[in-house]
Amino acid sequence: MSNLSGELIDGRYELIRQIATGGMATIYEALDSRLDRKVAVKIMHPHLANDEEFVTRFIREAKAAAALTHPNIVAVQDQGWNQGGSPAVFIVMELIEGHTLRDYLFERGSLSVAETLRFLAPILSGLSAAHKIGIIHRDLKPENILIANNGRVKIADFGLARGDALGMTMTVESSVILGSVSYLPPEQVQRGMTDSRSDVYSIGIVAFELLTGRKPFEGQTPIEIAYKHVNEKVPAPSSFKATIPASIDALIVKATSNDPDDRYPDAESFLQDVLLVQNVIDPQRNQLSLELDIPPLPVRDKSRKIPRVSTPQAPPISGTVPPMATNKTTKKANKKSGARPTRAETSARVKRNRLIALLIVLALLVGGWFVFVGPGVRVVVPSVAGMSVDEANAALEPLGLTSVVASEVFDEDVPKGKIISSKPGGGGKVSAGGSVAFTLSKGAERYDVPDLKGLTPEAAGSLIAESNLSVGTITQEFNPDVALGTVVSSNPKAGTSVKRGEVINLAISQGAELVPLTSYIGKSGEQALNELTDAGFDVTTNYVYSDSVPVTAVVSQTPDTPTAAKGAKIVLEISQGSAWVYIPNVYSLNVKEAKKMLTDLEFVVTVKGSGTKKVTNISPKVGAKVKRGSKVTITVG
């Protein structure tokens, strides 16, 4: 939109200069001519002023902030429509001279633990006031947290706020588009549902960024970042900055849990734990002050008495009142008469007050002894969450405290052997020489999927239940190697470590799958081999002699049944002709030629004589019928 600096809005607000601009509106520094004070005027972009939904959302911000009265929330002072001059829908707010938390991060990179906690306390204090009246901010990020020049922390921009006090909510699409994706809680991305726990998540991400100087998830696109918020856990800040203590890790991990039920229920609960951790990290610090806020005004001690002032004498009613004798005159008179001066009598009231004062002093002395020296001495317990037992004992022993492991439980987030919580917790107090009870993590609760192959469904179900798992879907499949009606496999597979109650799906064997089997006896052996292999059978061929079946035809097939299991082994015997053959005439052939002819007929040839002369005799005689492989003798000469 064009720069409106110099314009007079609603006949009252003179726009001085443009401060910032965003997707919905532009903010100007302005002068309230009626009250002669500087203010901030937020004016909606003209092209959005015709959109009823945007106008409604814009006005909702004014109502949301106007419903809140808190030193850590930017105050809204007015809202309206410009009646003359440039058309404009506007909100008037207090002017905060300073910078945003984002500017502070750009300058510093990251903050120390103590500085981060000093920022979090006023932020959560203001947010707590909103949560108490049912208002959820839904767009908390460093850009919407202002730091005034005097150190006052202010939450701004309730443009995405919703709640019962506002009378309406926003759609999933608008909230995801308008909200800053790096700070959106998983439930807002998935379902568009938000409550006070959603603001807690966003503040947890802001705290993570203050501590580490980076956001927990990075990505090329907003959708990629949103996907990580939904499907991944926010890492502990100490994984990026080793100096961050376990107590801070515990705060951030709890505030940014993917499951809203595991987070702080509201900003007030989060604030209480922040103050406890502050007290542990810096016990000498005054917990009633906030370094980033205006110091509290001094309060006069009401118990202090007003100094007594002499009351002037009233004028005498008549002029005959005799003058009052002075002390000096009285002393002379007493001296002359020989009387001793009398001492003033102490009143009962004074005696009573002196007794009460004495009792109070005695009570304070006894109470001080009891608290600081006697059995009433209380020791502040440090936070030991995330430590091993040895590390925790090392922190407790200098304080004269002992420990006991009260229980061990499974925990998805805390590693095995580390402390989940203590009683009293960090910042709590215990008598001097007292004991602190630990709840120790047994690590993630995992169970191995048992080997179920070959078991009946009933037996497999019993074994699954004994392993603290549950039976899921049961499907049927053909399997020639596993008996009919027993388990073929499980999903997840046997030996896989899974959570308690994990669903185990079973596949049950239907035995071998039967398919039609054609008989190929008397048919071509090559055809039989190709077609049976294509049908999924394991085919083996043997060659045999046959006097009745032609060469290369199938003599026999095993099995020779109408059906067979798919993948079954089929044996084919293929004819290689008759086993009998006739002795050929090799007379007049030389030795080499005669020997080749007889060998081709599968005879075993023996040669009598020497040289390369022609055959003169053969035994058995020419034309004799003999089996292949028989011995034949030829004579050369």
VMD Tcl script that draws the C-alpha trace (Angstrom):
set ca {
  {0.00 0.00 0.00}
  {1.09 3.63 -0.48}
  {2.80 5.46 2.37}
  {0.19 7.43 4.36}
  {2.69 9.42 6.43}
  {1.33 12.91 7.02}
  {-2.32 11.82 6.83}
  {-4.81 12.52 9.63}
  {-6.80 9.39 10.49}
  {-10.29 9.66 11.99}
  {-9.69 13.38 12.56}
  {-7.44 12.50 15.50}
  {-4.33 10.45 14.67}
  {-1.61 12.21 12.67}
  {0.63 9.61 10.97}
  {4.29 10.59 11.42}
  {6.31 7.78 9.85}
  {6.05 4.17 8.76}
  {7.48 1.73 11.33}
  {6.85 -1.69 9.80}
  {4.75 -3.49 7.20}
  {3.40 -7.03 6.98}
  {1.03 -9.25 5.02}
  {-2.12 -7.73 6.52}
  {-1.25 -4.23 7.65}
  {1.26 -1.39 7.96}
  {2.19 0.15 11.32}
  {2.83 3.89 11.71}
  {4.17 6.04 14.50}
  {1.46 8.64 15.07}
  {0.47 11.53 17.29}
  {-2.83 11.41 19.14}
  {-3.83 15.08 18.67}
  {-6.60 14.82 21.25}
  {-4.39 13.58 24.13}
  {-1.10 14.93 22.73}
  {0.77 11.62 23.01}
  {2.55 9.28 20.60}
  {0.82 6.04 19.63}
  {1.20 3.20 17.11}
  {-1.51 2.95 14.44}
  {-1.95 -0.32 12.57}
  {-3.76 0.17 9.23}
  {-5.06 -2.73 7.14}
  {-3.95 -2.87 3.50}
  {-6.69 -1.39 1.23}
  {-6.98 -4.53 -0.96}
  {-7.89 -6.56 2.14}
  {-10.43 -4.08 3.51}
  {-13.08 -5.49 1.12}
  {-12.54 -9.04 2.46}
  {-14.97 -9.55 5.33}
  {-12.90 -12.42 6.83}
  {-9.72 -10.33 6.95}
  {-11.55 -7.35 8.44}
  {-13.09 -9.64 11.06}
  {-9.67 -11.09 11.89}
  {-8.20 -7.60 12.09}
  {-10.89 -6.45 14.52}
  {-10.46 -9.68 16.50}
  {-6.87 -8.64 17.25}
  {-8.16 -5.39 18.75}
  {-10.72 -7.24 20.86}
  {-8.23 -9.88 21.94}
  {-5.63 -7.39 23.13}
  {-8.20 -4.96 24.55}
  {-9.55 -7.80 26.74}
  {-6.10 -8.10 28.31}
  {-4.64 -5.75 30.88}
  {-1.10 -6.75 31.71}
  {2.27 -4.93 31.75}
  {3.74 -7.52 29.38}
  {1.06 -7.21 26.66}
  {0.84 -4.32 24.18}
  {-2.23 -2.29 25.17}
  {-4.91 -1.51 22.55}
  {-6.43 1.94 22.95}
  {-8.81 2.39 20.02}
  {-10.19 0.82 16.83}
  {-12.23 2.20 13.98}
  {-12.74 3.10 10.32}
  {-11.39 6.32 8.83}
  {-14.45 8.35 7.88}
  {-12.68 11.01 5.83}
  {-9.68 10.99 3.53}
  {-8.03 7.68 2.65}
  {-10.30 4.71 3.49}
  {-8.69 2.69 6.27}
  {-9.51 0.13 8.95}
  {-7.18 0.80 11.88}
  {-6.16 -0.20 15.42}
  {-4.47 2.21 17.84}
  {-1.95 0.74 20.29}
  {0.58 2.01 22.77}
  {3.85 2.91 21.08}
  {6.75 0.70 22.19}
  {10.06 2.38 21.50}
  {12.71 -0.30 21.30}
  {13.22 -3.45 19.21}
  {11.95 -6.99 18.69}
  {13.35 -10.15 20.21}
  {14.34 -11.14 16.66}
  {16.55 -8.02 16.44}
  {18.12 -9.02 19.74}
  {18.83 -12.52 18.39}
  {20.35 -11.12 15.19}
  {22.72 -9.04 17.30}
  {23.62 -11.65 19.93}
  {23.27 -14.95 18.06}
  {22.29 -16.85 21.21}
  {21.80 -16.04 24.89}
  {23.08 -17.52 28.12}
  {20.82 -19.69 30.26}
  {20.31 -16.89 32.81}
  {19.45 -14.33 30.09}
  {17.02 -16.74 28.43}
  {15.19 -17.32 31.72}
  {14.97 -13.55 32.30}
  {13.25 -13.20 28.93}
  {10.95 -16.19 29.43}
  {9.58 -15.05 32.80}
  {7.83 -11.83 31.59}
  {6.75 -13.47 28.31}
  {5.06 -16.33 30.17}
  {3.65 -13.90 32.72}
  {1.83 -11.94 30.01}
  {0.75 -15.09 28.18}
  {-0.57 -16.54 31.44}
  {-2.93 -13.57 31.77}
  {-4.30 -14.31 28.29}
  {-4.75 -18.02 29.02}
  {-6.63 -17.27 32.24}
  {-9.43 -15.58 30.29}
  {-9.43 -18.18 27.52}
  {-7.44 -16.30 24.84}
  {-4.85 -18.22 22.80}
  {-2.27 -16.18 20.82}
  {-1.44 -18.86 18.15}
  {1.36 -16.87 16.48}
  {4.11 -16.56 19.09}
  {7.55 -15.92 17.61}
  {10.51 -13.55 18.24}
  {9.05 -10.99 15.80}
  {5.94 -10.63 17.98}
  {7.84 -10.06 21.24}
  {8.91 -6.44 21.76}
  {11.65 -5.15 24.08}
  {11.14 -1.52 25.12}
  {14.14 0.73 25.70}
  {13.45 0.62 29.43}
  {13.61 -3.21 29.43}
  {9.86 -3.89 29.49}
  {8.91 -7.06 27.56}
  {5.68 -6.87 25.56}
  {3.72 -9.52 23.60}
  {2.22 -8.05 20.43}
  {0.11 -9.05 17.42}
  {-2.92 -11.00 18.62}
  {-4.09 -11.13 14.98}
  {-4.28 -14.94 15.06}
  {-5.74 -15.05 18.55}
  {-8.80 -17.14 19.28}
  {-10.85 -18.05 22.30}
  {-14.25 -18.01 23.90}
  {-13.85 -14.33 24.74}
  {-13.59 -13.52 21.01}
  {-16.67 -15.40 19.84}
  {-15.15 -17.07 16.75}
  {-12.28 -19.19 15.50}
  {-10.19 -19.43 12.35}
  {-9.98 -22.20 9.76}
  {-7.13 -24.66 9.50}
  {-5.99 -23.21 6.18}
  {-5.80 -19.61 7.33}
  {-3.99 -20.43 10.53}
  {-1.36 -22.54 8.76}
  {-0.85 -19.93 6.02}
  {-0.67 -16.94 8.37}
  {1.15 -18.56 11.29}
  {4.94 -18.87 11.26}
  {5.62 -22.49 10.38}
  {8.83 -22.77 12.43}
  {6.85 -22.23 15.64}
  {3.62 -24.10 14.84}
  {2.69 -27.02 17.13}
  {1.97 -30.40 15.46}
  {-1.77 -30.35 16.28}
  {-2.19 -26.97 14.58}
  {-0.52 -28.30 11.41}
  {-2.46 -31.59 11.38}
  {-5.93 -30.67 12.62}
  {-6.01 -26.89 13.03}
  {-6.84 -27.45 16.72}
  {-5.21 -25.18 19.30}
  {-5.41 -24.48 23.01}
  {-3.12 -23.05 25.67}
  {-0.74 -26.00 25.20}
  {-0.16 -24.87 21.59}
  {1.16 -21.50 22.83}
  {3.38 -23.41 25.30}
  {4.89 -25.33 22.34}
  {5.61 -22.11 20.43}
  {7.27 -20.50 23.47}
  {9.31 -23.70 23.92}
  {10.61 -23.29 20.34}
  {11.38 -19.61 21.01}
  {13.32 -20.64 24.15}
  {15.21 -23.28 22.12}
  {16.22 -20.59 19.62}
  {17.31 -18.18 22.38}
  {19.52 -20.87 23.93}
  {21.07 -22.29 20.74}
  {20.83 -19.45 18.22}
  {19.01 -21.74 15.75}
  {15.60 -23.26 15.15}
  {15.21 -26.99 15.94}
  {14.12 -27.89 12.40}
  {15.34 -26.50 9.08}
  {14.05 -27.22 5.57}
  {13.88 -25.99 2.00}
  {10.11 -25.37 2.11}
  {7.55 -24.54 4.83}
  {5.85 -27.91 4.22}
  {9.12 -29.74 4.91}
  {9.57 -27.86 8.20}
  {5.94 -28.50 9.22}
  {6.38 -32.22 8.46}
  {9.36 -32.37 10.83}
  {7.38 -30.67 13.62}
  {4.69 -33.35 13.24}
  {6.92 -36.41 12.87}
  {10.11 -35.62 14.80}
  {10.83 -34.73 18.42}
  {12.43 -31.40 19.25}
  {16.00 -32.24 20.36}
  {17.37 -31.18 23.74}
  {19.17 -27.81 23.49}
  {22.27 -29.36 25.10}
  {22.74 -31.49 21.96}
  {23.75 -28.22 20.23}
  {25.27 -26.40 23.22}
  {26.89 -28.67 25.81}
  {26.93 -26.01 28.55}
  {23.13 -26.03 28.86}
  {22.15 -27.87 32.09}
  {19.80 -30.85 32.25}
  {17.14 -28.83 34.09}
  {16.83 -26.48 31.08}
  {16.70 -29.46 28.72}
  {13.83 -30.86 30.78}
  {11.89 -27.56 30.50}
  {12.25 -27.37 26.71}
  {11.60 -31.08 26.08}
  {8.40 -30.98 28.14}
  {7.15 -27.74 26.56}
  {7.77 -29.02 22.99}
  {6.44 -32.57 23.29}
  {4.63 -33.78 20.16}
  {1.80 -34.99 22.40}
  {-0.07 -31.96 23.88}
  {-0.98 -34.04 26.95}
  {2.71 -34.27 27.86}
  {3.26 -30.49 27.77}
  {2.58 -27.86 30.40}
  {-1.20 -27.28 30.42}
  {-0.79 -23.50 30.20}
  {1.70 -20.63 30.46}
  {1.24 -20.35 34.24}
  {2.48 -23.93 34.82}
  {5.42 -23.31 32.49}
  {6.23 -20.05 34.33}
  {6.29 -21.77 37.74}
  {8.90 -24.29 36.55}
  {10.95 -21.49 34.93}
  {11.03 -19.62 38.24}
  {12.03 -22.79 40.12}
  {14.90 -23.42 37.69}
  {15.95 -19.76 38.00}
  {16.10 -20.18 41.76}
  {18.28 -23.29 41.46}
  {20.65 -21.81 38.88}
  {21.07 -18.54 40.77}
  {19.86 -18.93 44.40}
  {21.11 -15.43 45.34}
  {18.97 -13.74 42.71}
  {15.92 -11.81 43.87}
  {13.04 -13.86 42.52}
  {10.55 -10.98 42.88}
  {12.18 -8.84 40.18}
  {12.45 -9.18 36.41}
  {15.56 -7.62 34.86}
  {13.75 -7.08 31.57}
  {10.82 -5.33 33.22}
  {10.16 -2.06 35.04}
  {11.42 -2.32 38.63}
  {8.60 -2.34 41.20}
  {7.77 1.07 42.72}
  {8.91 1.57 46.34}
  {6.11 1.09 48.88}
  {6.09 3.14 52.08}
  {6.22 1.15 55.29}
  {2.73 1.60 56.76}
  {3.85 0.44 60.19}
  {6.02 3.53 60.62}
  {4.32 6.07 62.96}
  {3.72 9.65 61.94}
  {6.11 11.97 63.84}
  {4.38 13.74 66.69}
  {3.99 17.52 66.41}
  {3.21 19.75 69.41}
  {-0.36 20.93 69.32}
  {-0.76 24.72 69.67}
  {-2.61 25.88 72.79}
  {-6.17 27.05 72.32}
  {-6.74 30.69 73.29}
  {-8.26 31.11 76.73}
  {-11.99 31.65 76.96}
  {-11.50 34.38 79.58}
  {-8.55 36.45 80.54}
  {-8.57 35.25 84.10}
  {-7.03 31.81 83.61}
  {-3.99 31.59 85.87}
  {-0.68 30.72 84.20}
  {0.63 27.10 84.52}
  {3.56 26.70 86.89}
  {6.84 25.83 85.17}
  {8.99 22.86 86.08}
  {11.54 25.19 87.53}
  {8.98 26.76 89.87}
  {7.71 23.34 90.89}
  {11.22 22.07 91.70}
  {11.87 25.13 93.91}
  {8.61 24.60 95.71}
  {9.41 20.95 96.32}
  {12.83 21.82 97.57}
  {11.44 24.36 100.04}
  {8.85 21.99 101.36}
  {11.35 19.16 101.60}
  {9.13 16.82 99.51}
  {10.79 14.33 97.13}
  {9.89 14.63 93.41}
  {7.43 11.92 92.36}
  {8.13 9.58 89.34}
  {5.44 9.32 86.69}
  {3.36 6.13 86.93}
  {3.73 3.75 83.87}
  {0.33 3.12 82.31}
  {-1.18 -0.39 81.83}
  {-1.27 0.16 78.07}
  {2.47 0.84 77.90}
  {3.17 -2.22 80.05}
  {1.03 -4.36 77.79}
  {2.75 -3.07 74.62}
  {6.17 -3.72 76.15}
  {5.14 -7.29 76.96}
  {3.84 -7.86 73.44}
  {7.08 -6.48 71.95}
  {9.13 -8.76 74.20}
  {7.09 -11.80 73.14}
  {7.50 -10.89 69.46}
  {11.28 -10.59 69.84}
  {11.41 -13.95 71.63}
  {9.27 -15.56 68.90}
  {11.53 -14.17 66.19}
  {14.63 -15.43 67.98}
  {13.16 -18.89 68.46}
  {11.87 -18.98 64.89}
  {15.23 -17.86 63.53}
  {17.02 -20.53 65.53}
  {14.52 -23.18 64.34}
  {14.82 -22.21 60.67}
  {18.52 -21.37 60.41}
  {20.15 -23.52 63.08}
  {17.68 -25.97 64.58}
  {15.59 -28.82 63.13}
  {13.67 -26.47 60.85}
  {16.65 -25.90 58.55}
  {15.53 -26.52 54.95}
  {17.88 -27.25 52.06}
  {17.00 -26.36 48.45}
  {17.16 -29.51 46.30}
  {19.00 -29.02 42.98}
  {17.48 -30.36 39.77}
  {18.85 -33.84 39.04}
  {16.59 -34.80 36.14}
  {18.58 -36.39 33.33}
  {21.55 -37.25 35.58}
  {22.80 -40.71 36.53}
  {22.48 -41.75 40.17}
  {26.21 -41.18 40.73}
  {26.05 -37.70 39.19}
  {23.00 -36.83 41.29}
  {24.65 -38.07 44.50}
  {27.69 -35.94 43.69}
  {25.38 -32.91 43.57}
  {23.51 -33.85 46.77}
  {26.41 -34.88 49.03}
  {27.89 -31.35 49.42}
  {24.45 -30.28 50.69}
  {24.39 -33.07 53.26}
  {21.57 -34.90 51.48}
  {21.21 -38.60 50.71}
  {19.23 -40.35 48.01}
  {17.14 -43.46 47.44}
  {15.83 -44.96 44.21}
  {12.11 -45.09 44.93}
  {11.02 -46.60 41.64}
  {12.17 -47.56 38.18}
  {9.86 -47.02 35.23}
  {10.08 -47.19 31.45}
  {10.45 -43.88 29.63}
  {10.53 -43.20 25.91}
  {12.63 -40.03 26.22}
  {14.97 -40.50 29.19}
  {17.84 -42.99 28.60}
  {18.19 -46.07 30.76}
  {19.85 -45.39 34.09}
  {19.05 -41.66 34.07}
  {16.79 -39.91 36.58}
  {13.32 -38.96 35.33}
  {12.25 -36.98 38.39}
  {12.95 -36.53 42.08}
  {10.86 -35.92 45.17}
  {11.19 -33.13 46.17}
  {11.81 -31.84 42.66}
  {14.44 -29.31 41.65}
  {13.90 -26.11 43.62}
  {11.95 -27.90 46.34}
  {13.15 -28.01 49.93}
  {13.96 -30.82 52.32}
  {15.13 -30.95 55.94}
  {18.89 -30.81 56.52}
  {20.32 -34.31 56.28}
  {17.13 -35.48 54.57}
  {16.72 -37.86 51.64}
  {15.70 -37.27 48.02}
  {13.74 -40.02 46.24}
  {14.61 -40.74 42.61}
  {12.42 -42.13 39.85}
  {14.88 -43.93 37.58}
  {14.42 -44.65 33.88}
  {14.55 -48.22 32.63}
  {14.83 -46.79 29.14}
  {12.35 -47.27 26.35}
  {10.01 -50.20 26.98}
  {10.74 -52.71 24.23}
  {9.89 -56.38 23.65}
  {11.25 -58.80 21.05}
  {8.79 -60.35 18.63}
  {8.94 -64.15 19.24}
  {9.56 -66.73 16.50}
  {6.05 -67.90 15.58}
  {6.72 -69.89 12.39}
  {5.05 -73.31 12.38}
  {2.76 -72.54 15.36}
  {-1.03 -72.68 15.23}
  {-2.82 -69.30 15.44}
  {-3.93 -70.10 19.01}
  {-0.41 -70.99 20.18}
  {1.02 -67.93 18.42}
  {-1.61 -65.68 20.08}
  {-0.72 -66.97 23.55}
  {3.00 -66.41 22.96}
  {2.34 -62.89 21.64}
  {0.29 -62.03 24.76}
  {3.05 -63.37 27.03}
  {5.45 -61.01 25.25}
  {3.22 -57.99 26.12}
  {2.19 -57.62 22.49}
  {-1.14 -57.98 20.72}
  {-2.40 -59.94 17.71}
  {-3.30 -57.87 14.67}
  {-4.70 -58.98 11.32}
  {-4.49 -62.63 10.18}
  {-4.09 -63.32 6.47}
  {-3.88 -66.58 4.46}
  {-1.21 -67.45 1.92}
  {-0.08 -70.54 0.00}
  {3.18 -72.06 1.16}
  {4.33 -75.57 0.22}
  {7.03 -75.62 2.91}
  {4.84 -74.79 5.97}
  {2.11 -77.10 7.22}
  {-1.48 -76.19 6.47}
  {-3.05 -73.95 9.18}
  {0.22 -72.85 10.86}
  {2.08 -69.52 10.92}
  {4.21 -68.76 7.88}
  {5.53 -65.36 9.05}
  {4.83 -62.33 11.23}
  {4.99 -58.58 10.68}
  {7.10 -57.16 12.34}
  {9.51 -60.04 11.86}
  {10.71 -62.33 14.63}
  {13.48 -60.74 16.72}
  {12.36 -57.15 16.07}
  {12.23 -54.92 19.20}
  {8.87 -53.13 19.49}
  {6.87 -51.13 22.03}
  {4.48 -52.69 24.56}
  {1.16 -53.58 22.96}
  {2.58 -53.42 19.43}
  {0.27 -55.15 16.93}
  {1.73 -58.31 15.36}
  {0.16 -59.35 12.04}
  {0.22 -63.06 11.13}
  {0.27 -64.93 7.79}
  {-1.21 -68.47 8.01}
  {-0.31 -71.24 5.56}
  {-2.93 -72.66 3.17}
  {-0.49 -75.36 2.17}
  {0.69 -75.79 -1.37}
  {-1.27 -74.13 -4.17}
  {-2.66 -76.85 -6.52}
  {-2.61 -76.13 -10.25}
  {-3.70 -78.29 -13.24}
  {-1.03 -80.74 -14.49}
  {-1.11 -81.85 -18.17}
  {0.21 -85.30 -19.19}
  {2.92 -85.05 -21.87}
  {3.59 -88.81 -22.40}
  {4.24 -89.45 -26.10}
  {4.52 -85.70 -26.77}
  {7.61 -83.70 -27.57}
  {10.02 -83.55 -24.65}
  {11.01 -79.97 -25.51}
  {7.34 -78.85 -25.47}
  {6.77 -80.57 -22.12}
  {9.85 -78.95 -20.59}
  {8.88 -75.42 -21.71}
  {5.18 -75.54 -20.75}
  {5.71 -77.16 -17.34}
  {8.43 -74.64 -16.47}
  {6.16 -71.73 -17.44}
  {3.43 -73.17 -15.18}
  {5.76 -72.84 -12.20}
  {6.95 -76.43 -11.86}
  {10.52 -77.57 -11.16}
  {11.23 -79.86 -14.13}
  {13.98 -82.51 -14.32}
  {14.64 -84.54 -17.53}
  {16.20 -88.00 -17.90}
  {16.97 -89.68 -21.25}
  {16.13 -93.42 -21.63}
  {16.00 -96.07 -24.37}
  {12.62 -97.05 -25.71}
  {11.64 -99.43 -28.48}
  {8.10 -98.04 -28.64}
  {8.47 -94.25 -28.19}
  {10.09 -92.12 -30.89}
  {13.32 -90.33 -30.20}
  {12.87 -87.00 -28.15}
  {9.31 -87.92 -27.13}
  {8.26 -88.28 -23.48}
  {8.39 -91.88 -22.29}
  {7.07 -91.21 -18.71}
  {6.07 -88.28 -16.40}
  {6.24 -88.30 -12.58}
  {3.84 -87.42 -11.05}
  {1.23 -88.05 -13.72}
  {-1.86 -86.65 -11.91}
  {-4.58 -84.12 -12.87}
  {-3.22 -81.52 -10.37}
  {-0.01 -80.86 -8.50}
  {1.35 -78.28 -6.06}
  {2.63 -75.13 -7.72}
  {6.40 -75.32 -7.75}
  {6.39 -79.13 -7.30}
  {9.16 -81.20 -8.86}
  {8.22 -82.97 -12.16}
  {10.49 -85.73 -13.64}
  {10.30 -86.40 -17.39}
  {11.87 -89.43 -19.12}
  {12.61 -88.66 -22.77}
  {13.23 -91.35 -25.40}
  {16.62 -91.61 -27.06}
  {15.52 -94.44 -29.34}
  {15.83 -98.27 -29.20}
  {18.48 -99.88 -27.06}
  {19.18 -102.44 -29.90}
  {21.19 -101.79 -33.05}
  {22.44 -103.89 -36.03}
  {26.16 -104.50 -36.84}
  {26.92 -102.47 -39.97}
  {29.11 -103.65 -42.88}
  {32.55 -102.06 -42.43}
  {34.47 -104.35 -44.81}
  {36.72 -102.52 -47.23}
  {36.82 -99.46 -44.91}
  {40.09 -98.42 -43.41}
  {40.55 -98.62 -39.63}
  {39.72 -94.98 -38.95}
  {36.50 -94.95 -40.95}
  {35.28 -98.27 -39.55}
  {36.01 -97.26 -35.95}
  {34.08 -93.93 -36.30}
  {31.00 -95.69 -37.75}
  {30.89 -98.22 -34.93}
  {31.53 -95.62 -32.19}
  {28.66 -93.49 -33.48}
  {26.41 -96.49 -32.87}
  {27.69 -96.56 -29.26}
  {29.76 -99.78 -29.69}
  {32.99 -100.37 -27.80}
  {35.54 -101.07 -30.59}
  {38.59 -103.36 -30.33}
  {41.13 -103.48 -33.26}
  {43.22 -106.57 -34.11}
  {46.26 -106.16 -36.30}
  {48.18 -103.00 -37.07}
  {48.61 -100.41 -39.71}
  {46.07 -98.54 -41.72}
  {44.92 -101.41 -43.88}
  {41.28 -102.13 -44.52}
  {38.98 -104.24 -42.36}
  {39.12 -107.92 -43.24}
  {36.81 -109.25 -40.49}
  {34.24 -108.08 -37.82}
  {32.77 -109.84 -34.81}
  {29.83 -110.13 -34.17}
  {29.07 -110.60 -37.82}
  {27.50 -108.02 -40.05}
  {23.68 -107.73 -39.53}
  {23.71 -109.17 -36.01}
  {21.26 -107.38 -33.55}
  {23.08 -106.34 -30.40}
  {22.59 -103.79 -27.58}
  {24.18 -100.44 -27.76}
  {27.41 -100.40 -25.83}
  {28.31 -103.98 -26.81}
  {31.94 -104.92 -27.67}
  {32.78 -105.22 -31.40}
  {36.12 -106.52 -32.68}
  {37.48 -105.65 -36.13}
  {40.52 -107.27 -37.82}
  {42.71 -105.36 -40.28}
  {45.23 -106.84 -42.64}
}
mol new
graphics top color blue
foreach p $ca { graphics top sphere $p radius 0.5 }
foreach p [lrange $ca 0 end-1] q [lrange $ca 1 end] { graphics top cylinder $p $q radius 0.2 }
display resetview
